Amino acid sequence: MTDQDIARNMRAVAHAIAQQELEGLTVPLATRNDLGRVARGEISVTEAIRNVYARFGNVPVFQP
């Protein structure tokens, strides 16, 4: 992954977080960190999703 790829991915993460904030939602810091790690290629999207499910284990969330 190139620096340009990472910069593009980080912009996409920033836009996604901003969209959630416009909707009145707050993205938890741990989720923001996971998204940054995905953008940098440190973890997979699947792993980030698993992390979110694990953090909200007490909340019923549809899991395909």
PDB file as gemmi writes it, atoms N, CA and C in Angstrom:
CRYST1    1.000    1.000    1.000  90.00  90.00  90.00 P 1                      
ATOM      1  N   MET A   1       0.853  -1.174   0.000  1.00  0.00           N  
ATOM      2  CA  MET A   1       0.000   0.000   0.000  1.00  0.00           C  
ATOM      3  C   MET A   1       0.899   1.237   0.000  1.00  0.00           C  
ATOM      4  N   THR A   2       0.598   2.161  -0.885  1.00  0.00           N  
ATOM      5  CA  THR A   2       1.420   3.366  -1.000  1.00  0.00           C  
ATOM      6  C   THR A   2       0.944   4.442  -0.029  1.00  0.00           C  
ATOM      7  N   ASP A   3       1.782   5.445   0.149  1.00  0.00           N  
ATOM      8  CA  ASP A   3       1.388   6.586   0.987  1.00  0.00           C  
ATOM      9  C   ASP A   3       0.144   7.263   0.412  1.00  0.00           C  
ATOM     10  N   GLN A   4       0.036   7.290  -0.903  1.00  0.00           N  
ATOM     11  CA  GLN A   4      -1.134   7.888  -1.551  1.00  0.00           C  
ATOM     12  C   GLN A   4      -2.390   7.078  -1.231  1.00  0.00           C  
ATOM     13  N   ASP A   5      -2.273   5.759  -1.252  1.00  0.00           N  
ATOM     14  CA  ASP A   5      -3.407   4.896  -0.895  1.00  0.00           C  
ATOM     15  C   ASP A   5      -3.847   5.155   0.537  1.00  0.00           C  
ATOM     16  N   ILE A   6      -2.883   5.227   1.433  1.00  0.00           N  
ATOM     17  CA  ILE A   6      -3.193   5.460   2.849  1.00  0.00           C  
ATOM     18  C   ILE A   6      -3.862   6.809   3.038  1.00  0.00           C  
ATOM     19  N   ALA A   7      -3.352   7.847   2.369  1.00  0.00           N  
ATOM     20  CA  ALA A   7      -3.951   9.182   2.477  1.00  0.00           C  
ATOM     21  C   ALA A   7      -5.391   9.164   1.970  1.00  0.00           C  
ATOM     22  N   ARG A   8      -5.632   8.483   0.848  1.00  0.00           N  
ATOM     23  CA  ARG A   8      -6.992   8.373   0.301  1.00  0.00           C  
ATOM     24  C   ARG A   8      -7.899   7.649   1.285  1.00  0.00           C  
ATOM     25  N   ASN A   9      -7.405   6.544   1.849  1.00  0.00           N  
ATOM     26  CA  ASN A   9      -8.197   5.773   2.810  1.00  0.00           C  
ATOM     27  C   ASN A   9      -8.498   6.587   4.062  1.00  0.00           C  
ATOM     28  N   MET A  10      -7.531   7.340   4.545  1.00  0.00           N  
ATOM     29  CA  MET A  10      -7.740   8.159   5.746  1.00  0.00           C  
ATOM     30  C   MET A  10      -8.775   9.257   5.485  1.00  0.00           C  
ATOM     31  N   ARG A  11      -8.769   9.818   4.269  1.00  0.00           N  
ATOM     32  CA  ARG A  11      -9.800  10.808   3.917  1.00  0.00           C  
ATOM     33  C   ARG A  11     -11.178  10.151   3.917  1.00  0.00           C  
ATOM     34  N   ALA A  12     -11.261   8.942   3.394  1.00  0.00           N  
ATOM     35  CA  ALA A  12     -12.545   8.235   3.380  1.00  0.00           C  
ATOM     36  C   ALA A  12     -13.039   7.980   4.802  1.00  0.00           C  
ATOM     37  N   VAL A  13     -12.136   7.612   5.698  1.00  0.00           N  
ATOM     38  CA  VAL A  13     -12.497   7.404   7.104  1.00  0.00           C  
ATOM     39  C   VAL A  13     -12.984   8.715   7.719  1.00  0.00           C  
ATOM     40  N   ALA A  14     -12.255   9.788   7.471  1.00  0.00           N  
ATOM     41  CA  ALA A  14     -12.648  11.099   8.020  1.00  0.00           C  
ATOM     42  C   ALA A  14     -14.034  11.499   7.512  1.00  0.00           C  
ATOM     43  N   HIS A  15     -14.301  11.255   6.231  1.00  0.00           N  
ATOM     44  CA  HIS A  15     -15.614  11.589   5.674  1.00  0.00           C  
ATOM     45  C   HIS A  15     -16.710  10.729   6.281  1.00  0.00           C  
ATOM     46  N   ALA A  16     -16.442   9.453   6.473  1.00  0.00           N  
ATOM     47  CA  ALA A  16     -17.439   8.556   7.072  1.00  0.00           C  
ATOM     48  C   ALA A  16     -17.769   8.982   8.503  1.00  0.00           C  
ATOM     49  N   ILE A  17     -16.753   9.352   9.260  1.00  0.00           N  
ATOM     50  CA  ILE A  17     -16.970   9.806  10.638  1.00  0.00           C  
ATOM     51  C   ILE A  17     -17.742  11.119  10.647  1.00  0.00           C  
ATOM     52  N   ALA A  18     -17.375  12.027   9.741  1.00  0.00           N  
ATOM     53  CA  ALA A  18     -18.078  13.312   9.652  1.00  0.00           C  
ATOM     54  C   ALA A  18     -19.548  13.100   9.304  1.00  0.00           C  
ATOM     55  N   GLN A  19     -19.832  12.156   8.413  1.00  0.00           N  
ATOM     56  CA  GLN A  19     -21.217  11.871   8.048  1.00  0.00           C  
ATOM     57  C   GLN A  19     -22.009  11.383   9.256  1.00  0.00           C  
ATOM     58  N   GLN A  20     -21.404  10.531  10.060  1.00  0.00           N  
ATOM     59  CA  GLN A  20     -22.073  10.049  11.267  1.00  0.00           C  
ATOM     60  C   GLN A  20     -22.364  11.206  12.220  1.00  0.00           C  
ATOM     61  N   GLU A  21     -21.410  12.121  12.341  1.00  0.00           N  
ATOM     62  CA  GLU A  21     -21.605  13.274  13.220  1.00  0.00           C  
ATOM     63  C   GLU A  21     -22.717  14.178  12.704  1.00  0.00           C  
ATOM     64  N   LEU A  22     -22.819  14.323  11.366  1.00  0.00           N  
ATOM     65  CA  LEU A  22     -23.914  15.105  10.794  1.00  0.00           C  
ATOM     66  C   LEU A  22     -25.264  14.474  11.101  1.00  0.00           C  
ATOM     67  N   GLU A  23     -25.277  13.163  11.248  1.00  0.00           N  
ATOM     68  CA  GLU A  23     -26.499  12.437  11.585  1.00  0.00           C  
ATOM     69  C   GLU A  23     -26.788  12.488  13.086  1.00  0.00           C  
ATOM     70  N   GLY A  24     -25.890  13.115  13.849  1.00  0.00           N  
ATOM     71  CA  GLY A  24     -26.085  13.236  15.285  1.00  0.00           C  
ATOM     72  C   GLY A  24     -25.522  12.079  16.086  1.00  0.00           C  
ATOM     73  N   LEU A  25     -24.696  11.259  15.453  1.00  0.00           N  
ATOM     74  CA  LEU A  25     -24.117  10.098  16.126  1.00  0.00           C  
ATOM     75  C   LEU A  25     -22.659  10.373  16.486  1.00  0.00           C  
ATOM     76  N   THR A  26     -22.161   9.617  17.448  1.00  0.00           N  
ATOM     77  CA  THR A  26     -20.765   9.723  17.848  1.00  0.00           C  
ATOM     78  C   THR A  26     -20.092   8.378  17.602  1.00  0.00           C  
ATOM     79  N   VAL A  27     -18.986   8.408  16.879  1.00  0.00           N  
ATOM     80  CA  VAL A  27     -18.223   7.184  16.629  1.00  0.00           C  
ATOM     81  C   VAL A  27     -17.232   7.032  17.781  1.00  0.00           C  
ATOM     82  N   PRO A  28     -17.308   5.925  18.524  1.00  0.00           N  
ATOM     83  CA  PRO A  28     -16.407   5.732  19.665  1.00  0.00           C  
ATOM     84  C   PRO A  28     -14.934   5.766  19.239  1.00  0.00           C  
ATOM     85  N   LEU A  29     -14.086   6.221  20.147  1.00  0.00           N  
ATOM     86  CA  LEU A  29     -12.659   6.331  19.867  1.00  0.00           C  
ATOM     87  C   LEU A  29     -12.062   4.998  19.434  1.00  0.00           C  
ATOM     88  N   ALA A  30     -12.443   3.916  20.081  1.00  0.00           N  
ATOM     89  CA  ALA A  30     -11.890   2.606  19.723  1.00  0.00           C  
ATOM     90  C   ALA A  30     -12.254   2.251  18.276  1.00  0.00           C  
ATOM     91  N   THR A  31     -13.462   2.606  17.853  1.00  0.00           N  
ATOM     92  CA  THR A  31     -13.877   2.341  16.474  1.00  0.00           C  
ATOM     93  C   THR A  31     -13.115   3.234  15.514  1.00  0.00           C  
ATOM     94  N   ARG A  32     -12.928   4.489  15.887  1.00  0.00           N  
ATOM     95  CA  ARG A  32     -12.115   5.396  15.059  1.00  0.00           C  
ATOM     96  C   ARG A  32     -10.712   4.832  14.881  1.00  0.00           C  
ATOM     97  N   ASN A  33     -10.162   4.331  15.962  1.00  0.00           N  
ATOM     98  CA  ASN A  33      -8.812   3.751  15.894  1.00  0.00           C  
ATOM     99  C   ASN A  33      -8.781   2.535  14.979  1.00  0.00           C  
ATOM    100  N   ASP A  34      -9.787   1.682  15.089  1.00  0.00           N  
ATOM    101  CA  ASP A  34      -9.860   0.517  14.211  1.00  0.00           C  
ATOM    102  C   ASP A  34      -9.964   0.943  12.750  1.00  0.00           C  
ATOM    103  N   LEU A  35     -10.773   1.947  12.470  1.00  0.00           N  
ATOM    104  CA  LEU A  35     -10.911   2.417  11.087  1.00  0.00           C  
ATOM    105  C   LEU A  35      -9.592   2.958  10.553  1.00  0.00           C  
ATOM    106  N   GLY A  36      -8.854   3.666  11.397  1.00  0.00           N  
ATOM    107  CA  GLY A  36      -7.531   4.148  10.991  1.00  0.00           C  
ATOM    108  C   GLY A  36      -6.583   2.999  10.701  1.00  0.00           C  
ATOM    109  N   ARG A  37      -6.656   1.955  11.518  1.00  0.00           N  
ATOM    110  CA  ARG A  37      -5.802   0.784  11.296  1.00  0.00           C  
ATOM    111  C   ARG A  37      -6.158   0.087   9.987  1.00  0.00           C  
ATOM    112  N   VAL A  38      -7.450   0.025   9.667  1.00  0.00           N  
ATOM    113  CA  VAL A  38      -7.865  -0.548   8.385  1.00  0.00           C  
ATOM    114  C   VAL A  38      -7.324   0.318   7.244  1.00  0.00           C  
ATOM    115  N   ALA A  39      -7.473   1.616   7.374  1.00  0.00           N  
ATOM    116  CA  ALA A  39      -7.020   2.531   6.323  1.00  0.00           C  
ATOM    117  C   ALA A  39      -5.524   2.399   6.057  1.00  0.00           C  
ATOM    118  N   ARG A  40      -4.762   2.089   7.090  1.00  0.00           N  
ATOM    119  CA  ARG A  40      -3.310   1.930   6.938  1.00  0.00           C  
ATOM    120  C   ARG A  40      -2.910   0.503   6.571  1.00  0.00           C  
ATOM    121  N   GLY A  41      -3.894  -0.389   6.482  1.00  0.00           N  
ATOM    122  CA  GLY A  41      -3.613  -1.768   6.098  1.00  0.00           C  
ATOM    123  C   GLY A  41      -3.095  -2.629   7.232  1.00  0.00           C  
ATOM    124  N   GLU A  42      -3.279  -2.175   8.476  1.00  0.00           N  
ATOM    125  CA  GLU A  42      -2.781  -2.922   9.634  1.00  0.00           C  
ATOM    126  C   GLU A  42      -3.699  -4.067  10.024  1.00  0.00           C  
ATOM    127  N   ILE A  43      -5.003  -3.912   9.803  1.00  0.00           N  
ATOM    128  CA  ILE A  43      -5.981  -4.965  10.069  1.00  0.00           C  
ATOM    129  C   ILE A  43      -6.969  -4.994   8.910  1.00  0.00           C  
ATOM    130  N   SER A  44      -7.706  -6.088   8.814  1.00  0.00           N  
ATOM    131  CA  SER A  44      -8.704  -6.207   7.750  1.00  0.00           C  
ATOM    132  C   SER A  44     -10.027  -5.573   8.185  1.00  0.00           C  
ATOM    133  N   VAL A  45     -10.867  -5.313   7.208  1.00  0.00           N  
ATOM    134  CA  VAL A  45     -12.212  -4.808   7.504  1.00  0.00           C  
ATOM    135  C   VAL A  45     -12.957  -5.827   8.361  1.00  0.00           C  
ATOM    136  N   THR A  46     -12.794  -7.104   8.042  1.00  0.00           N  
ATOM    137  CA  THR A  46     -13.456  -8.166   8.810  1.00  0.00           C  
ATOM    138  C   THR A  46     -13.045  -8.119  10.271  1.00  0.00           C  
ATOM    139  N   GLU A  47     -11.758  -7.910  10.523  1.00  0.00           N  
ATOM    140  CA  GLU A  47     -11.289  -7.828  11.904  1.00  0.00           C  
ATOM    141  C   GLU A  47     -11.874  -6.608  12.611  1.00  0.00           C  
ATOM    142  N   ALA A  48     -11.951  -5.492  11.921  1.00  0.00           N  
ATOM    143  CA  ALA A  48     -12.532  -4.285  12.521  1.00  0.00           C  
ATOM    144  C   ALA A  48     -13.999  -4.514  12.878  1.00  0.00           C  
ATOM    145  N   ILE A  49     -14.720  -5.184  11.990  1.00  0.00           N  
ATOM    146  CA  ILE A  49     -16.128  -5.479  12.272  1.00  0.00           C  
ATOM    147  C   ILE A  49     -16.249  -6.399  13.483  1.00  0.00           C  
ATOM    148  N   ARG A  50     -15.399  -7.415  13.552  1.00  0.00           N  
ATOM    149  CA  ARG A  50     -15.406  -8.309  14.722  1.00  0.00           C  
ATOM    150  C   ARG A  50     -15.150  -7.519  16.004  1.00  0.00           C  
ATOM    151  N   ASN A  51     -14.223  -6.567  15.948  1.00  0.00           N  
ATOM    152  CA  ASN A  51     -13.911  -5.749  17.117  1.00  0.00           C  
ATOM    153  C   ASN A  51     -15.128  -4.940  17.561  1.00  0.00           C  
ATOM    154  N   VAL A  52     -15.853  -4.380  16.604  1.00  0.00           N  
ATOM    155  CA  VAL A  52     -17.054  -3.602  16.940  1.00  0.00           C  
ATOM    156  C   VAL A  52     -18.085  -4.511  17.595  1.00  0.00           C  
ATOM    157  N   TYR A  53     -18.330  -5.676  17.001  1.00  0.00           N  
ATOM    158  CA  TYR A  53     -19.284  -6.617  17.593  1.00  0.00           C  
ATOM    159  C   TYR A  53     -18.868  -6.990  19.013  1.00  0.00           C  
ATOM    160  N   ALA A  54     -17.582  -7.200  19.223  1.00  0.00           N  
ATOM    161  CA  ALA A  54     -17.091  -7.591  20.553  1.00  0.00           C  
ATOM    162  C   ALA A  54     -17.292  -6.464  21.566  1.00  0.00           C  
ATOM    163  N   ARG A  55     -17.087  -5.233  21.135  1.00  0.00           N  
ATOM    164  CA  ARG A  55     -17.249  -4.103  22.063  1.00  0.00           C  
ATOM    165  C   ARG A  55     -18.707  -3.878  22.452  1.00  0.00           C  
ATOM    166  N   PHE A  56     -19.620  -4.249  21.574  1.00  0.00           N  
ATOM    167  CA  PHE A  56     -21.036  -4.029  21.832  1.00  0.00           C  
ATOM    168  C   PHE A  56     -21.767  -5.356  21.989  1.00  0.00           C  
ATOM    169  N   GLY A  57     -21.123  -6.281  22.679  1.00  0.00           N  
ATOM    170  CA  GLY A  57     -21.672  -7.614  22.863  1.00  0.00           C  
ATOM    171  C   GLY A  57     -22.990  -7.643  23.613  1.00  0.00           C  
ATOM    172  N   ASN A  58     -23.264  -6.628  24.411  1.00  0.00           N  
ATOM    173  CA  ASN A  58     -24.504  -6.601  25.202  1.00  0.00           C  
ATOM    174  C   ASN A  58     -25.656  -5.951  24.437  1.00  0.00           C  
ATOM    175  N   VAL A  59     -25.396  -5.519  23.190  1.00  0.00           N  
ATOM    176  CA  VAL A  59     -26.420  -4.869  22.389  1.00  0.00           C  
ATOM    177  C   VAL A  59     -26.793  -5.808  21.239  1.00  0.00           C  
ATOM    178  N   PRO A  60     -28.084  -6.052  21.018  1.00  0.00           N  
ATOM    179  CA  PRO A  60     -28.454  -6.926  19.912  1.00  0.00           C  
ATOM    180  C   PRO A  60     -28.107  -6.264  18.576  1.00  0.00           C  
ATOM    181  N   VAL A  61     -27.217  -6.884  17.842  1.00  0.00           N  
ATOM    182  CA  VAL A  61     -26.785  -6.368  16.537  1.00  0.00           C  
ATOM    183  C   VAL A  61     -26.947  -7.500  15.534  1.00  0.00           C  
ATOM    184  N   PHE A  62     -27.554  -7.189  14.397  1.00  0.00           N  
ATOM    185  CA  PHE A  62     -27.707  -8.199  13.353  1.00  0.00           C  
ATOM    186  C   PHE A  62     -26.333  -8.590  12.844  1.00  0.00           C  
ATOM    187  N   GLN A  63     -26.041  -9.868  12.891  1.00  0.00           N  
ATOM    188  CA  GLN A  63     -24.781 -10.398  12.376  1.00  0.00           C  
ATOM    189  C   GLN A  63     -25.119 -11.445  11.341  1.00  0.00           C  
ATOM    190  N   PRO A  64     -24.820 -11.141  10.060  1.00  0.00           N  
ATOM    191  CA  PRO A  64     -25.162 -12.089   8.989  1.00  0.00           C  
ATOM    192  C   PRO A  64     -24.471 -13.428   9.147  1.00  0.00           C  
TER     193      PRO A  64                                                      
END                                                                             
